[in-house]
Amino acid sequence: MAKGEAIKKYAGDILLGRVSVPEDVANLVSFLSSEDSDYITGQTMLVDGGMQFS
């Protein structure tokens, strides 16, 4: 496979249609450190764009 082809191929399996970028994780961290998340406890949050494995 040529460089970049694997990402294009597997991005189609992600419901949002793209691979993650560092800002995706940073946005979750920002939310969790804000008062908007002060009632959230003991959760597992996936930052995977809805990735499907079959």
C-alpha distance matrix in Angstrom:
0.0 3.8 6.5 8.1 6.2 6.9 10.3 10.9 10.2 12.5 14.9 16.1 17.6 19.6 22.9 23.3 19.9 18.7 17.8 20.8 22.2 24.9 27.6 27.1 28.3 30.9 32.4 33.0 34.6 36.7 37.8 38.7 40.7 42.7 45.8 43.9 42.6 45.9 46.4 43.1 43.3 41.1 38.0 34.3 32.3 28.6 26.7 23.6 23.9 24.7 21.6 21.9 20.9 21.6
3.8 0.0 3.8 6.2 5.6 7.8 10.3 10.7 11.3 13.8 15.4 17.0 18.9 20.5 23.7 23.4 19.9 18.3 17.5 20.4 21.2 23.9 26.4 26.4 27.9 30.1 31.6 32.6 34.1 36.0 37.3 38.4 40.2 42.0 45.3 43.5 42.5 45.9 46.6 43.4 43.8 41.9 38.8 35.2 33.0 29.3 27.0 24.2 24.3 25.6 22.8 23.6 23.1 24.2
6.5 3.8 0.0 3.8 5.7 7.4 8.7 10.0 11.5 13.2 14.3 16.6 18.5 19.4 22.6 21.9 18.7 16.4 15.2 17.6 18.0 20.5 23.2 23.4 24.8 26.8 28.5 29.6 31.0 32.7 34.3 35.4 37.0 38.9 42.3 40.7 39.7 43.0 44.0 40.8 41.3 39.5 36.5 33.0 30.6 27.1 24.5 22.1 22.4 24.1 21.5 22.9 22.7 24.4
8.1 6.2 3.8 0.0 3.8 5.6 5.5 6.6 8.8 10.4 10.8 13.3 15.4 16.0 19.1 18.2 14.9 12.7 11.7 14.5 15.1 18.0 20.3 20.3 22.1 24.1 25.5 26.7 28.3 30.0 31.3 32.6 34.4 36.0 39.3 37.5 36.6 40.1 41.0 37.9 38.6 36.9 33.8 30.4 27.8 24.2 21.5 19.0 19.0 20.8 18.5 20.1 20.3 22.2
6.2 5.6 5.7 3.8 0.0 3.8 5.5 5.1 6.1 8.7 9.9 11.5 13.7 15.1 18.1 17.8 14.4 13.0 12.7 15.9 17.3 20.5 22.7 22.1 23.9 26.4 27.4 28.3 30.3 32.0 33.0 34.3 36.3 37.9 41.0 39.0 38.0 41.5 42.1 38.9 39.5 37.7 34.4 31.0 28.5 24.8 22.4 19.4 19.1 20.4 17.7 18.7 18.7 20.1
6.9 7.8 7.4 5.6 3.8 0.0 3.8 5.4 5.0 6.1 8.3 10.3 11.5 13.0 16.5 16.7 13.6 12.1 11.1 14.3 16.2 19.2 21.6 20.6 22.0 24.8 25.9 26.4 28.3 30.4 31.3 32.2 34.4 36.2 39.2 37.2 35.9 39.3 39.7 36.4 36.8 34.8 31.5 28.0 25.7 22.0 20.0 16.8 17.1 18.0 15.0 15.9 15.5 17.0
10.3 10.3 8.7 5.5 5.5 3.8 0.0 3.8 5.4 5.4 5.8 8.8 10.2 10.7 14.0 13.6 10.7 8.6 7.5 10.7 12.6 15.8 18.0 17.0 18.7 21.4 22.4 23.0 25.0 26.9 27.8 28.9 31.1 32.7 35.8 33.7 32.6 36.1 36.6 33.4 34.0 32.3 29.0 25.6 23.0 19.4 16.9 14.0 14.0 15.5 13.0 14.6 15.1 17.2
10.9 10.7 10.0 6.6 5.1 5.4 3.8 0.0 3.8 5.7 5.2 6.9 9.6 10.5 13.2 12.8 9.2 8.2 8.8 12.4 14.4 18.0 19.5 18.5 20.7 23.3 23.7 24.6 27.0 28.6 29.2 30.6 32.9 34.2 37.1 34.8 33.9 37.5 38.0 34.9 35.8 34.3 30.8 27.5 24.8 21.1 18.6 15.5 14.6 15.9 13.7 15.0 15.9 17.6
10.2 11.3 11.5 8.8 6.1 5.0 5.4 3.8 0.0 3.8 5.7 5.9 7.9 10.1 13.0 13.6 10.3 10.2 10.6 14.3 16.9 20.3 22.0 20.5 22.4 25.4 25.8 26.2 28.6 30.5 30.8 32.0 34.5 35.9 38.6 36.2 35.1 38.6 38.7 35.5 36.2 34.3 30.9 27.5 25.0 21.3 19.4 15.9 15.2 15.6 12.9 13.3 13.5 14.7
12.5 13.8 13.2 10.4 8.7 6.1 5.4 5.7 3.8 0.0 3.8 5.2 5.4 7.3 10.7 11.7 9.0 8.8 8.4 11.9 14.9 18.1 19.9 18.0 19.6 22.8 23.2 23.2 25.6 27.8 27.9 28.8 31.5 33.0 35.7 33.3 32.0 35.4 35.4 32.1 32.6 30.7 27.2 23.7 21.5 17.7 16.0 12.5 12.2 12.4 9.4 10.0 10.3 12.1
14.9 15.4 14.3 10.8 9.9 8.3 5.8 5.2 5.7 3.8 0.0 3.8 5.3 5.3 8.3 8.4 5.5 5.1 5.8 9.4 12.4 15.9 17.2 15.3 17.4 20.4 20.4 20.8 23.5 25.2 25.3 26.6 29.3 30.5 33.1 30.6 29.6 33.2 33.3 30.2 31.1 29.6 26.0 22.8 20.0 16.4 14.2 10.8 9.7 10.6 8.6 10.3 11.8 14.1
16.1 17.0 16.6 13.3 11.5 10.3 8.8 6.9 5.9 5.2 3.8 0.0 3.8 5.4 7.4 8.5 5.5 7.4 9.2 12.7 15.8 19.4 20.2 18.0 20.3 23.3 22.9 23.1 26.1 27.7 27.4 28.8 31.6 32.6 34.9 32.2 31.2 34.8 34.7 31.6 32.6 31.1 27.4 24.3 21.7 18.1 16.4 12.9 11.1 11.0 9.2 9.7 11.5 12.9
17.6 18.9 18.5 15.4 13.7 11.5 10.2 9.6 7.9 5.4 5.3 3.8 0.0 3.8 6.3 8.7 7.2 8.9 9.7 12.6 16.2 19.4 20.4 17.7 19.5 22.8 22.4 22.0 25.0 27.0 26.4 27.4 30.5 31.6 33.8 31.0 29.7 33.2 32.7 29.4 30.1 28.4 24.8 21.6 19.3 15.7 14.7 10.9 9.7 8.6 6.2 6.0 7.7 9.4
19.6 20.5 19.4 16.0 15.1 13.0 10.7 10.5 10.1 7.3 5.3 5.4 3.8 0.0 3.8 5.5 5.1 6.5 7.4 9.7 13.3 16.4 17.1 14.2 16.1 19.4 18.8 18.4 21.5 23.3 22.7 23.8 26.9 27.9 30.1 27.3 26.1 29.7 29.4 26.2 27.2 25.7 22.0 19.0 16.3 12.8 11.3 7.8 6.0 5.6 4.3 6.2 9.1 11.7
22.9 23.7 22.6 19.1 18.1 16.5 14.0 13.2 13.0 10.7 8.3 7.4 6.3 3.8 0.0 3.8 5.3 8.0 9.9 11.6 15.0 18.0 17.9 14.8 17.1 20.0 18.7 18.3 21.8 23.2 22.1 23.5 26.7 27.2 29.1 26.0 25.1 28.7 28.1 25.2 26.6 25.5 21.7 19.1 16.3 13.3 12.1 9.2 6.1 5.0 6.1 7.5 11.1 13.2
23.3 23.4 21.9 18.2 17.8 16.7 13.6 12.8 13.6 11.7 8.4 8.5 8.7 5.5 3.8 0.0 3.8 5.8 8.3 9.6 12.5 15.6 15.0 12.2 15.0 17.6 16.1 16.4 19.9 20.9 20.0 21.9 24.8 25.1 27.2 24.2 23.7 27.5 27.4 24.7 26.4 25.7 22.0 19.5 16.2 13.4 11.3 9.0 5.4 6.6 8.2 10.7 14.1 16.7
19.9 19.9 18.7 14.9 14.4 13.6 10.7 9.2 10.3 9.0 5.5 5.5 7.2 5.1 5.3 3.8 0.0 3.8 7.1 9.8 12.6 16.1 16.1 13.9 16.8 19.4 18.4 19.1 22.3 23.4 23.0 24.8 27.6 28.1 30.5 27.6 27.1 30.8 30.9 28.1 29.6 28.7 25.0 22.3 19.1 15.9 13.5 10.7 7.9 9.1 9.2 11.2 14.1 16.3
18.7 18.3 16.4 12.7 13.0 12.1 8.6 8.2 10.2 8.8 5.1 7.4 8.9 6.5 8.0 5.8 3.8 0.0 3.8 6.5 9.1 12.8 13.2 11.4 14.3 16.7 16.4 17.3 20.1 21.3 21.5 23.3 25.7 26.6 29.3 26.8 26.2 29.9 30.4 27.6 29.0 28.0 24.4 21.6 18.3 15.1 12.1 9.6 7.6 10.0 9.7 12.5 15.0 17.8
17.8 17.5 15.2 11.7 12.7 11.1 7.5 8.8 10.6 8.4 5.8 9.2 9.7 7.4 9.9 8.3 7.1 3.8 0.0 3.8 6.7 10.2 11.6 9.9 12.1 14.8 15.2 15.9 18.3 19.9 20.5 21.9 24.2 25.5 28.5 26.3 25.4 28.9 29.6 26.5 27.6 26.3 22.9 19.8 16.8 13.4 10.3 8.0 7.5 10.3 9.2 12.4 14.4 17.5
20.8 20.4 17.6 14.5 15.9 14.3 10.7 12.4 14.3 11.9 9.4 12.7 12.6 9.7 11.6 9.6 9.8 6.5 3.8 0.0 3.8 6.8 8.1 6.4 8.3 11.1 11.7 12.4 14.6 16.3 17.1 18.4 20.5 22.0 25.1 23.2 22.2 25.7 26.6 23.6 24.7 23.6 20.4 17.5 14.3 11.3 7.8 6.8 7.2 10.6 10.3 14.0 16.0 19.5
22.2 21.2 18.0 15.1 17.3 16.2 12.6 14.4 16.9 14.9 12.4 15.8 16.2 13.3 15.0 12.5 12.6 9.1 6.7 3.8 0.0 3.8 5.4 5.6 7.6 9.2 10.5 12.1 13.6 14.9 16.4 17.9 19.4 21.0 24.3 22.8 22.2 25.5 27.0 24.3 25.5 24.7 21.8 19.2 16.0 13.5 9.9 10.0 10.4 14.1 14.1 17.7 19.7 23.2
24.9 23.9 20.5 18.0 20.5 19.2 15.8 18.0 20.3 18.1 15.9 19.4 19.4 16.4 18.0 15.6 16.1 12.8 10.2 6.8 3.8 0.0 3.8 5.4 5.6 6.3 8.8 10.4 10.9 12.3 14.5 15.7 16.7 18.6 22.2 21.2 20.4 23.5 25.3 22.7 23.8 23.1 20.6 18.3 15.3 13.6 10.2 11.5 12.7 16.2 16.4 20.1 21.9 25.5
27.6 26.4 23.2 20.3 22.7 21.6 18.0 19.5 22.0 19.9 17.2 20.2 20.4 17.1 17.9 15.0 16.1 13.2 11.6 8.1 5.4 3.8 0.0 3.8 5.4 4.7 5.9 8.6 9.6 10.0 12.0 14.0 14.9 16.2 19.6 18.5 18.3 21.5 23.5 21.3 22.9 22.8 20.3 18.4 15.2 13.9 10.5 12.3 12.6 16.3 17.3 21.1 23.4 27.0
27.1 26.4 23.4 20.3 22.1 20.6 17.0 18.5 20.5 18.0 15.3 18.0 17.7 14.2 14.8 12.2 13.9 11.4 9.9 6.4 5.6 5.4 3.8 0.0 3.8 5.5 5.3 6.7 9.0 10.1 11.0 12.8 14.6 15.8 19.0 17.3 16.6 20.1 21.5 19.0 20.6 20.3 17.4 15.4 11.9 10.4 6.9 8.9 9.2 12.7 14.0 17.8 20.3 23.9
28.3 27.9 24.8 22.1 23.9 22.0 18.7 20.7 22.4 19.6 17.4 20.3 19.5 16.1 17.1 15.0 16.8 14.3 12.1 8.3 7.6 5.6 5.4 3.8 0.0 3.8 5.4 5.2 6.3 8.6 10.0 10.7 12.4 14.4 17.7 16.5 15.3 18.4 19.9 17.2 18.3 17.8 15.3 13.2 10.2 9.3 6.5 9.4 11.0 14.0 15.0 18.7 20.7 24.4
30.9 30.1 26.8 24.1 26.4 24.8 21.4 23.3 25.4 22.8 20.4 23.3 22.8 19.4 20.0 17.6 19.4 16.7 14.8 11.1 9.2 6.3 4.7 5.5 3.8 0.0 3.8 5.4 5.1 6.0 8.6 9.8 10.5 12.3 15.9 15.3 14.6 17.5 19.7 17.6 19.0 19.1 17.1 15.7 12.8 12.7 10.1 13.1 14.2 17.4 18.6 22.3 24.5 28.2
32.4 31.6 28.5 25.5 27.4 25.9 22.4 23.7 25.8 23.2 20.4 22.9 22.4 18.8 18.7 16.1 18.4 16.4 15.2 11.7 10.5 8.8 5.9 5.3 5.4 3.8 0.0 3.8 5.5 5.0 6.2 8.6 9.9 10.7 13.9 12.6 12.4 15.8 17.8 15.9 17.9 18.5 16.2 15.3 12.1 12.3 9.8 12.9 13.1 16.2 18.2 21.8 24.4 28.0
33.0 32.6 29.6 26.7 28.3 26.4 23.0 24.6 26.2 23.2 20.8 23.1 22.0 18.4 18.3 16.4 19.1 17.3 15.9 12.4 12.1 10.4 8.6 6.7 5.2 5.4 3.8 0.0 3.8 5.4 5.1 6.1 8.6 9.9 12.9 11.4 10.2 13.5 15.0 12.7 14.4 14.8 12.5 11.6 8.6 9.5 8.0 11.6 12.5 14.9 17.0 20.4 22.8 26.4
34.6 34.1 31.0 28.3 30.3 28.3 25.0 27.0 28.6 25.6 23.5 26.1 25.0 21.5 21.8 19.9 22.3 20.1 18.3 14.6 13.6 10.9 9.6 9.0 6.3 5.1 5.5 3.8 0.0 3.8 5.4 5.1 6.1 8.6 12.0 11.7 10.3 12.9 15.1 13.0 14.2 14.7 13.2 12.7 10.5 11.8 10.7 14.3 15.8 18.3 19.9 23.3 25.4 29.0
36.7 36.0 32.7 30.0 32.0 30.4 26.9 28.6 30.5 27.8 25.2 27.7 27.0 23.3 23.2 20.9 23.4 21.3 19.9 16.3 14.9 12.3 10.0 10.1 8.6 6.0 5.0 5.4 3.8 0.0 3.8 5.5 5.2 6.3 10.0 9.9 9.7 12.3 15.0 13.8 15.8 17.0 15.7 15.7 13.3 14.7 13.2 16.8 17.5 20.2 22.2 25.7 28.1 31.7
37.8 37.3 34.3 31.3 33.0 31.3 27.8 29.2 30.8 27.9 25.3 27.4 26.4 22.7 22.1 20.0 23.0 21.5 20.5 17.1 16.4 14.5 12.0 11.0 10.0 8.6 6.2 5.1 5.4 3.8 0.0 3.8 5.4 5.2 8.0 6.7 6.5 9.7 12.0 10.8 13.3 15.0 13.5 14.0 11.7 13.6 12.7 16.3 16.7 18.9 21.4 24.6 27.2 30.7
38.7 38.4 35.4 32.6 34.3 32.2 28.9 30.6 32.0 28.8 26.6 28.8 27.4 23.8 23.5 21.9 24.8 23.3 21.9 18.4 17.9 15.7 14.0 12.8 10.7 9.8 8.6 6.1 5.1 5.5 3.8 0.0 3.8 5.5 7.8 7.5 5.4 7.8 10.1 8.4 10.3 11.8 10.9 11.9 10.4 13.0 13.0 16.7 17.9 19.7 21.9 24.9 27.2 30.6
40.7 40.2 37.0 34.4 36.3 34.4 31.1 32.9 34.5 31.5 29.3 31.6 30.5 26.9 26.7 24.8 27.6 25.7 24.2 20.5 19.4 16.7 14.9 14.6 12.4 10.5 9.9 8.6 6.1 5.2 5.4 3.8 0.0 3.8 6.9 8.3 7.2 8.4 11.6 10.9 12.5 14.3 14.1 15.2 14.0 16.4 16.0 19.8 21.0 23.0 25.1 28.3 30.5 34.0
42.7 42.0 38.9 36.0 37.9 36.2 32.7 34.2 35.9 33.0 30.5 32.6 31.6 27.9 27.2 25.1 28.1 26.6 25.5 22.0 21.0 18.6 16.2 15.8 14.4 12.3 10.7 9.9 8.6 6.3 5.2 5.5 3.8 0.0 3.8 5.3 6.0 7.3 10.8 11.0 13.6 16.1 15.7 17.2 15.6 18.2 17.7 21.3 21.9 23.9 26.4 29.6 32.1 35.6
45.8 45.3 42.3 39.3 41.0 39.2 35.8 37.1 38.6 35.7 33.1 34.9 33.8 30.1 29.1 27.2 30.5 29.3 28.5 25.1 24.3 22.2 19.6 19.0 17.7 15.9 13.9 12.9 12.0 10.0 8.0 7.8 6.9 3.8 0.0 3.8 5.3 5.2 8.6 10.1 13.0 16.1 16.2 18.3 17.2 20.1 20.1 23.7 24.1 25.7 28.5 31.4 34.0 37.3
43.9 43.5 40.7 37.5 39.0 37.2 33.7 34.8 36.2 33.3 30.6 32.2 31.0 27.3 26.0 24.2 27.6 26.8 26.3 23.2 22.8 21.2 18.5 17.3 16.5 15.3 12.6 11.4 11.7 9.9 6.7 7.5 8.3 5.3 3.8 0.0 3.8 5.8 7.9 8.9 12.4 15.4 14.7 16.8 15.3 18.0 18.0 21.4 21.4 22.8 25.8 28.6 31.4 34.6
42.6 42.5 39.7 36.6 38.0 35.9 32.6 33.9 35.1 32.0 29.6 31.2 29.7 26.1 25.1 23.7 27.1 26.2 25.4 22.2 22.2 20.4 18.3 16.6 15.3 14.6 12.4 10.2 10.3 9.7 6.5 5.4 7.2 6.0 5.3 3.8 0.0 3.8 5.5 5.4 8.7 11.6 11.2 13.4 12.4 15.6 16.2 19.7 20.2 21.4 24.1 26.8 29.3 32.5
45.9 45.9 43.0 40.1 41.5 39.3 36.1 37.5 38.6 35.4 33.2 34.8 33.2 29.7 28.7 27.5 30.8 29.9 28.9 25.7 25.5 23.5 21.5 20.1 18.4 17.5 15.8 13.5 12.9 12.3 9.7 7.8 8.4 7.3 5.2 5.8 3.8 0.0 3.8 5.7 8.2 11.7 12.4 15.3 15.1 18.5 19.5 23.0 23.8 24.8 27.4 30.0 32.3 35.4
46.4 46.6 44.0 41.0 42.1 39.7 36.6 38.0 38.7 35.4 33.3 34.7 32.7 29.4 28.1 27.4 30.9 30.4 29.6 26.6 27.0 25.3 23.5 21.5 19.9 19.7 17.8 15.0 15.1 15.0 12.0 10.1 11.6 10.8 8.6 7.9 5.5 3.8 0.0 3.8 6.5 10.2 11.0 14.3 14.6 18.2 19.8 23.0 23.7 24.1 26.9 29.0 31.3 34.2
43.1 43.4 40.8 37.9 38.9 36.4 33.4 34.9 35.5 32.1 30.2 31.6 29.4 26.2 25.2 24.7 28.1 27.6 26.5 23.6 24.3 22.7 21.3 19.0 17.2 17.6 15.9 12.7 13.0 13.8 10.8 8.4 10.9 11.0 10.1 8.9 5.4 5.7 3.8 0.0 3.8 7.0 7.2 10.5 11.0 14.7 16.5 19.7 20.7 21.0 23.5 25.6 27.7 30.6
43.3 43.8 41.3 38.6 39.5 36.8 34.0 35.8 36.2 32.6 31.1 32.6 30.1 27.2 26.6 26.4 29.6 29.0 27.6 24.7 25.5 23.8 22.9 20.6 18.3 19.0 17.9 14.4 14.2 15.8 13.3 10.3 12.5 13.6 13.0 12.4 8.7 8.2 6.5 3.8 0.0 3.8 5.8 9.4 11.1 14.9 17.3 20.3 21.9 21.9 24.0 25.9 27.5 30.4
41.1 41.9 39.5 36.9 37.7 34.8 32.3 34.3 34.3 30.7 29.6 31.1 28.4 25.7 25.5 25.7 28.7 28.0 26.3 23.6 24.7 23.1 22.8 20.3 17.8 19.1 18.5 14.8 14.7 17.0 15.0 11.8 14.3 16.1 16.1 15.4 11.6 11.7 10.2 7.0 3.8 0.0 3.8 6.9 9.7 13.2 16.0 18.8 20.9 20.6 22.2 23.8 25.0 27.8
38.0 38.8 36.5 33.8 34.4 31.5 29.0 30.8 30.9 27.2 26.0 27.4 24.8 22.0 21.7 22.0 25.0 24.4 22.9 20.4 21.8 20.6 20.3 17.4 15.3 17.1 16.2 12.5 13.2 15.7 13.5 10.9 14.1 15.7 16.2 14.7 11.2 12.4 11.0 7.2 5.8 3.8 0.0 3.8 6.2 9.7 12.7 15.3 17.2 16.8 18.6 20.3 21.7 24.6
34.3 35.2 33.0 30.4 31.0 28.0 25.6 27.5 27.5 23.7 22.8 24.3 21.6 19.0 19.1 19.5 22.3 21.6 19.8 17.5 19.2 18.3 18.4 15.4 13.2 15.7 15.3 11.6 12.7 15.7 14.0 11.9 15.2 17.2 18.3 16.8 13.4 15.3 14.3 10.5 9.4 6.9 3.8 0.0 3.8 6.5 9.9 12.1 14.5 14.1 15.4 17.2 18.4 21.5
32.3 33.0 30.6 27.8 28.5 25.7 23.0 24.8 25.0 21.5 20.0 21.7 19.3 16.3 16.3 16.2 19.1 18.3 16.8 14.3 16.0 15.3 15.2 11.9 10.2 12.8 12.1 8.6 10.5 13.3 11.7 10.4 14.0 15.6 17.2 15.3 12.4 15.1 14.6 11.0 11.1 9.7 6.2 3.8 0.0 3.8 6.5 9.2 11.2 11.5 13.2 15.5 17.4 20.7
28.6 29.3 27.1 24.2 24.8 22.0 19.4 21.1 21.3 17.7 16.4 18.1 15.7 12.8 13.3 13.4 15.9 15.1 13.4 11.3 13.5 13.6 13.9 10.4 9.3 12.7 12.3 9.5 11.8 14.7 13.6 13.0 16.4 18.2 20.1 18.0 15.6 18.5 18.2 14.7 14.9 13.2 9.7 6.5 3.8 0.0 3.8 5.6 8.2 8.5 9.7 12.3 14.2 17.7
26.7 27.0 24.5 21.5 22.4 20.0 16.9 18.6 19.4 16.0 14.2 16.4 14.7 11.3 12.1 11.3 13.5 12.1 10.3 7.8 9.9 10.2 10.5 6.9 6.5 10.1 9.8 8.0 10.7 13.2 12.7 13.0 16.0 17.7 20.1 18.0 16.2 19.5 19.8 16.5 17.3 16.0 12.7 9.9 6.5 3.8 0.0 3.8 6.1 8.1 9.2 12.7 14.9 18.5
23.6 24.2 22.1 19.0 19.4 16.8 14.0 15.5 15.9 12.5 10.8 12.9 10.9 7.8 9.2 9.0 10.7 9.6 8.0 6.8 10.0 11.5 12.3 8.9 9.4 13.1 12.9 11.6 14.3 16.8 16.3 16.7 19.8 21.3 23.7 21.4 19.7 23.0 23.0 19.7 20.3 18.8 15.3 12.1 9.2 5.6 3.8 0.0 3.8 5.4 5.6 9.3 11.6 15.2
23.9 24.3 22.4 19.0 19.1 17.1 14.0 14.6 15.2 12.2 9.7 11.1 9.7 6.0 6.1 5.4 7.9 7.6 7.5 7.2 10.4 12.7 12.6 9.2 11.0 14.2 13.1 12.5 15.8 17.5 16.7 17.9 21.0 21.9 24.1 21.4 20.2 23.8 23.7 20.7 21.9 20.9 17.2 14.5 11.2 8.2 6.1 3.8 0.0 3.8 5.6 9.2 12.3 15.6
24.7 25.6 24.1 20.8 20.4 18.0 15.5 15.9 15.6 12.4 10.6 11.0 8.6 5.6 5.0 6.6 9.1 10.0 10.3 10.6 14.1 16.2 16.3 12.7 14.0 17.4 16.2 14.9 18.3 20.2 18.9 19.7 23.0 23.9 25.7 22.8 21.4 24.8 24.1 21.0 21.9 20.6 16.8 14.1 11.5 8.5 8.1 5.4 3.8 0.0 3.8 6.3 9.8 12.8
21.6 22.8 21.5 18.5 17.7 15.0 13.0 13.7 12.9 9.4 8.6 9.2 6.2 4.3 6.1 8.2 9.2 9.7 9.2 10.3 14.1 16.4 17.3 14.0 15.0 18.6 18.2 17.0 19.9 22.2 21.4 21.9 25.1 26.4 28.5 25.8 24.1 27.4 26.9 23.5 24.0 22.2 18.6 15.4 13.2 9.7 9.2 5.6 5.6 3.8 0.0 3.8 6.7 10.0
21.9 23.6 22.9 20.1 18.7 15.9 14.6 15.0 13.3 10.0 10.3 9.7 6.0 6.2 7.5 10.7 11.2 12.5 12.4 14.0 17.7 20.1 21.1 17.8 18.7 22.3 21.8 20.4 23.3 25.7 24.6 24.9 28.3 29.6 31.4 28.6 26.8 30.0 29.0 25.6 25.9 23.8 20.3 17.2 15.5 12.3 12.7 9.3 9.2 6.3 3.8 0.0 3.8 6.5
20.9 23.1 22.7 20.3 18.7 15.5 15.1 15.9 13.5 10.3 11.8 11.5 7.7 9.1 11.1 14.1 14.1 15.0 14.4 16.0 19.7 21.9 23.4 20.3 20.7 24.5 24.4 22.8 25.4 28.1 27.2 27.2 30.5 32.1 34.0 31.4 29.3 32.3 31.3 27.7 27.5 25.0 21.7 18.4 17.4 14.2 14.9 11.6 12.3 9.8 6.7 3.8 0.0 3.8
21.6 24.2 24.4 22.2 20.1 17.0 17.2 17.6 14.7 12.1 14.1 12.9 9.4 11.7 13.2 16.7 16.3 17.8 17.5 19.5 23.2 25.5 27.0 23.9 24.4 28.2 28.0 26.4 29.0 31.7 30.7 30.6 34.0 35.6 37.3 34.6 32.5 35.4 34.2 30.6 30.4 27.8 24.6 21.5 20.7 17.7 18.5 15.2 15.6 12.8 10.0 6.5 3.8 0.0
